[in-house]
């Protein structure tokens, strides 16, 4: 088993985004009257793992954050489908371009 990632290896922008996601999951869970036990059951996770999600910890798989948003009906808002140009295979002879929204990447 791999050791959990520490905040030192997670870029600060990513850590901040996970923290916001965690706060959002908690707020929406409470607002929708979804108990922690019910969300844990629906995600097939333990209560401590839900606590780590709601605190925005980077040691939790991003798939669990997205699954929680899906269960809470927020996936399309939080992580909308990416435009095809960002992920479709590049045709032969076409030049790939990548949008840069963070110049201080690593």
C-alpha positions, 0 to 999 in steps of 0.5 A: 500500500502506498503511503498517503500524499502529504500536503507538501507534494500537492500543489497549493491550488489543488489543496485549496480546491479539495478543501472547498470541495470538502466544505461543499460536500458537507454543507450540501449533505446537511442541507439535503438532510442526508445523514453521514451514515447514509452517504457512507453507505451510498459511497461504500466508505467508512465514517472516518473516510467521509470525515477526511473528504469533508475536511478536503484531505488530499489522501482521499481519491478524487473519485470519492469526491466526485462520487459524493457530488454525484450522489448529492446531485451536484456533479454536473455543476462541480465537474462539468463535461470537458470540451472535446478539444481538451481530450479528444485524440489529436489528428495526424498533422494537427498541432496540440495546444493546451490551455494554461490557467496556472502559470505556476504549475509545479 
